[in-house]
Amino acid sequence: MADLDLVIEAPRAVVDGAERACTVAVREGRVVAVEAPAAGLAAAEVVRLGDDVVLLPGLVDTHVHVMPQRLLDRIWAYFDSAGPLVGRPWPITYRWPQDERVAHLRALGVRAFPTLFYAHKPGMAEGLNDWGRDFAREQRAHGHDDVVQSATFFPEPGVLAYTARALDEGAKVFKVHVQVGAFDPRDPQLDPVWGLLAEAGIPVVVHTGSGPAPGRHTGPGPFEQVLARHPRLTAVVAHLGMPEYDAYLELAARHPNVHLDTTMVFVDFFDGAQEQTRLARALAPRLADLGDRVVLGTDFPNIPYAYAHQLDALQRPGLGPDWLRAVLWHNGARLFGLDGSPV
């Protein structure tokens, strides 16, 4: 195999959902082959990993926003104005054209990501779902199978029908934003929708915590009533339930299908490194207990710092490499069915 830039010899690597030894060949930043150990490949650089290192296929980021540019522009304008649901200056780091943002994710090693968007009023969701379907199909047509087709819903007439259609057309994850949408997740119009998604085993990313500012229906109470009616619902609580971390960790402990994402958790942007490290260490025992249900989330591109800072911040609980590997790859891969196991 000629013209390789890099060869990685890994005694331990995750390949097809299992850990084994292998040799990885890289050309122009892309993995071009995974060969048997001691394959004897030559390259400009050869890296031999130690037995204490596990080579991951990449990252699974469960909380990425890709949406029509006109909608994203309005969201960025809201952040620029430090509106009441934000409450502070919020400079967007990745204010780039869509193609550049998606290419950057891939360059960072993100191997699967959704295109989370959400409706904040009636009449939005169905059109957004069509856009998300078309975007995922377009990416697949260009050889990219890393986009997890996404959809949303809102309490309004017809919500069950268009949610069912989104499922039929390939949606693999849904997103709702209780804070921005200012709706009650217990709305009777949504009850059959929660039931449909629970039976389908499709995860729903829910922003139901009261951060960065509380809403009329935020907090764990209303959503736990949804879970009581639909205990099989696979939910991903965004932002680890910020700022009600304790309550949402307890909720997840009571409901085995509830996951928590790490979006903007333990980063310097909120209260500085010292306070965030203290918080991370305080939550560490329960994060360890829920280690198979904590998934990487970042809020890319709407973050006021570099993507790598979120990854660095996840070391602050001090839970070690096995926990980090689960958060960065294994748990998200299982959630999205990337390793062939059921959700």
C-alpha positions in Angstrom: 0.0 0.0 0.0 1.8 3.1 -1.3 1.9 6.8 -0.3 0.6 6.4 3.3 1.0 9.4 5.5 0.6 7.6 8.8 0.4 4.0 10.1 -0.8 3.3 13.6 0.0 0.0 15.2 -2.5 -0.6 17.9 -2.5 -3.5 20.3 -6.0 -2.5 21.3 -8.5 -0.8 18.9 -12.3 -0.8 18.6 -13.1 -2.3 15.2 -16.7 -3.3 14.2 -17.8 -2.8 17.8 -15.2 -5.1 19.3 -11.7 -4.6 20.7 -8.8 -6.2 18.9 -5.2 -5.6 17.7 -4.8 -4.0 14.3 -2.8 -1.8 12.0 -4.5 1.4 10.7 -3.4 3.1 7.5 -4.0 6.8 7.0 -3.7 8.8 3.8 -4.6 12.5 3.5 -6.3 12.5 6.9 -8.5 9.5 6.1 -8.4 5.9 7.3 -7.9 3.9 4.1 -7.4 0.4 5.5 -7.5 -1.5 8.8 -5.1 -4.5 8.5 -4.0 -7.3 10.7 -1.3 -6.7 13.4 2.3 -6.5 12.2 1.1 -5.9 8.6 4.4 -4.4 7.8 3.0 -1.2 6.2 5.4 1.7 5.5 4.5 5.3 5.9 6.0 8.7 6.4 5.2 8.3 10.1 4.6 5.1 12.1 3.1 5.3 15.6 3.1 2.3 17.9 0.6 2.6 20.7 1.1 1.1 24.1 -1.0 -1.6 25.7 -2.7 0.9 28.0 -4.1 2.9 25.0 -7.3 2.0 23.1 -7.7 3.4 19.6 -11.3 4.6 19.0 -12.9 4.9 15.6 -13.6 8.5 16.4 -16.3 10.5 18.3 -20.0 10.2 18.4 -21.4 13.7 19.1 -25.1 13.4 20.0 -25.8 17.2 20.2 -24.9 19.0 16.9 -27.0 21.6 15.2 -27.4 21.6 11.4 -30.4 23.4 10.1 -31.6 25.8 7.4 -29.3 28.8 7.4 -32.1 31.3 7.7 -33.1 29.7 11.0 -29.5 29.4 12.2 -28.9 33.1 11.4 -31.9 34.0 13.7 -30.5 31.9 16.5 -27.1 33.5 16.1 -28.6 36.9 16.2 -30.4 36.0 19.4 -27.1 34.9 20.9 -25.4 38.1 19.7 -28.1 40.1 21.5 -27.6 38.2 24.8 -31.4 37.6 24.8 -33.3 36.7 28.0 -33.0 32.9 27.4 -29.2 33.3 27.2 -28.5 36.1 29.7 -24.9 36.8 28.8 -22.6 37.6 25.9 -22.2 34.5 23.7 -19.7 34.8 20.9 -20.2 32.0 18.3 -16.8 30.3 17.6 -17.9 28.5 14.5 -19.8 31.1 12.5 -18.8 29.5 9.2 -20.7 28.4 6.1 -22.5 25.1 6.5 -20.1 23.0 4.3 -17.1 24.2 6.3 -18.8 23.4 9.6 -19.6 19.9 8.6 -16.2 19.3 7.1 -14.6 20.6 10.3 -16.6 18.0 12.3 -15.3 15.2 10.1 -11.7 16.6 10.3 -12.0 16.5 14.2 -12.8 12.8 14.0 -16.6 12.9 14.6 -17.9 9.8 13.0 -21.6 10.2 13.7 -23.7 13.3 14.4 -27.4 14.4 14.3 -28.6 17.6 12.7 -30.6 18.7 15.7 -33.2 21.5 15.1 -36.4 22.2 17.0 -39.7 24.0 16.5 -40.5 26.9 18.8 -44.0 27.5 17.4 -46.8 25.7 15.5 -46.3 25.2 11.8 -42.5 24.7 11.9 -41.7 21.1 12.7 -43.0 19.4 9.5 -40.9 21.6 7.2 -37.8 21.2 9.3 -38.3 17.4 9.3 -38.4 17.5 5.5 -35.2 19.6 5.4 -33.5 17.2 7.7 -34.5 14.2 5.6 -33.2 15.8 2.4 -29.9 16.9 4.0 -29.2 13.3 5.3 -30.1 11.9 1.9 -27.9 14.4 0.1 -25.0 13.6 2.4 -25.4 9.9 1.7 -25.5 10.5 -2.0 -22.1 12.2 -1.6 -20.7 9.2 0.2 -21.2 10.3 3.8 -23.0 8.0 6.1 -22.2 9.8 9.3 -25.3 12.0 9.5 -28.0 10.7 11.9 -31.2 11.8 10.3 -33.0 14.1 12.7 -36.6 15.4 13.3 -38.6 17.4 15.7 -42.2 17.9 16.9 -44.4 20.5 18.6 -47.8 20.3 20.4 -50.1 21.1 17.5 -52.8 19.5 15.4 -51.3 16.8 13.2 -48.3 16.2 15.3 -48.7 12.4 15.5 -49.1 12.1 11.7 -46.0 14.1 10.7 -44.0 12.4 13.5 -45.0 9.0 12.1 -44.1 10.1 8.6 -40.7 11.3 9.7 -40.1 7.9 11.2 -41.2 6.2 8.0 -38.8 8.4 6.1 -35.8 7.4 8.2 -35.6 9.7 11.2 -33.3 8.1 13.8 -33.3 10.8 16.5 -35.7 13.6 17.5 -35.1 16.9 19.4 -37.5 19.1 21.4 -36.6 22.2 23.3 -39.1 22.8 26.2 -37.4 26.0 27.3 -37.4 27.8 23.9 -40.7 26.2 22.7 -42.3 27.2 26.0 -44.6 24.2 25.9 -45.6 21.6 28.5 -44.1 18.1 27.6 -47.3 16.7 29.2 -49.5 18.3 26.6 -52.2 15.8 25.7 -51.4 16.3 22.0 -47.9 14.9 22.6 -48.9 11.8 24.6 -49.4 9.5 21.5 -46.1 10.9 20.1 -44.1 10.0 23.2 -45.8 6.6 23.0 -44.9 6.1 19.3 -41.3 7.0 19.9 -41.1 4.8 23.0 -42.4 1.8 21.0 -40.0 2.6 18.1 -37.0 2.8 20.4 -36.0 6.1 18.8 -34.1 8.4 21.1 -35.4 11.9 21.8 -32.9 14.7 22.9 -34.9 16.9 25.3 -33.8 20.3 26.6 -35.9 20.3 29.7 -33.4 21.7 32.2 -33.7 25.3 33.4 -30.4 26.5 31.9 -29.3 28.9 30.8 -32.6 30.5 32.0 -35.7 28.8 33.5 -38.9 28.5 31.5 -42.5 27.8 32.5 -42.2 24.1 32.0 -38.5 23.4 32.6 -37.2 21.3 35.4 -37.4 17.5 35.9 -40.9 17.3 37.3 -43.0 17.7 34.1 -40.8 15.4 32.0 -40.6 12.7 34.7 -44.4 12.6 34.4 -44.0 11.8 30.7 -41.5 9.1 31.6 -44.0 7.6 34.1 -46.6 7.3 31.3 -44.0 6.0 28.8 -41.3 4.1 30.7 -39.8 2.6 27.6 -39.0 6.1 26.1 -35.3 6.5 25.2 -34.5 10.0 26.3 -31.3 12.1 26.2 -31.4 14.9 28.7 -29.4 17.8 27.1 -26.7 19.6 29.0 -26.8 17.0 31.9 -30.0 18.8 32.9 -28.1 22.1 33.7 -28.4 23.6 36.3 -30.5 20.9 38.0 -27.7 18.3 37.7 -28.5 16.5 40.9 -32.2 16.1 40.1 -31.6 14.8 36.6 -28.9 12.4 37.7 -31.4 11.0 40.2 -34.1 10.9 37.4 -31.7 8.9 35.2 -31.0 6.5 38.1 -34.8 5.8 38.4 -35.3 5.4 34.6 -33.0 3.0 32.8 -33.7 4.4 29.3 -32.7 8.0 30.2 -29.3 9.2 29.0 -27.6 12.5 29.7 -25.4 14.4 27.3 -22.4 16.5 28.1 -23.2 19.6 26.1 -21.4 22.6 27.6 -20.9 20.7 30.9 -17.8 21.5 33.0 -16.5 24.2 30.5 -14.8 27.4 31.7 -17.5 29.5 30.1 -19.7 29.0 33.1 -18.0 30.3 36.3 -14.4 29.4 35.3 -12.2 26.4 35.5 -11.9 26.2 39.3 -15.7 26.1 39.9 -16.3 23.8 37.0 -13.7 21.3 38.3 -15.3 21.4 41.7 -18.7 20.7 40.2 -17.3 17.9 38.1 -15.6 16.2 41.1 -18.8 16.6 43.1 -20.9 14.8 40.4 -18.3 12.2 39.6 -19.6 9.3 41.8 -23.0 9.5 40.1 -21.5 10.0 36.7 -19.5 6.8 37.3 -22.7 4.9 38.3 -24.4 6.0 35.1 -21.3 5.5 33.0 -23.1 3.6 30.2 -25.7 6.3 29.8 -23.6 9.5 29.6 -23.0 10.5 25.9 -20.9 13.2 24.3 -22.7 16.3 23.3 -21.2 19.7 22.3 -23.8 22.1 20.8 -21.5 22.6 17.8 -21.4 25.1 16.1 -23.2 27.4 18.7 -20.4 27.3 21.3 -18.3 30.2 22.5 -15.0 28.2 22.7 -13.1 25.7 20.7 -14.6 22.2 20.2 -11.5 20.6 21.9 -12.2 22.5 25.2 -15.4 20.4 25.7 -13.3 17.2 25.3 -10.7 18.6 27.8 -13.4 19.5 30.3 -14.7 15.9 30.4 -11.5 15.0 32.1 -12.4 17.1 35.1 -14.5 14.5 36.9 -11.3 12.4 37.0 -13.1 9.1 36.1 -10.3 7.7 33.9 -9.9 6.5 30.4 -12.5 3.7 30.4 -15.3 6.2 31.4 -14.0 8.7 28.8 -14.0 6.1 26.0 -17.5 5.1 26.8 -18.7 8.8 26.7 -16.8 9.7 23.6 -17.6 6.6 21.5 -19.2 3.5 23.0 -22.4 4.9 24.5 -23.3 7.2 21.6 -22.5 4.3 19.1 -24.9 2.1 21.0 -27.6 4.8 21.3 -27.5 5.4 17.5 -27.1 1.7 16.7 -23.7 2.1 15.1 -22.3 -1.1 16.6 -25.1 -3.3 15.6 -26.5 -3.6 19.1 -30.1 -2.5 19.9 -30.7 0.9 21.4 
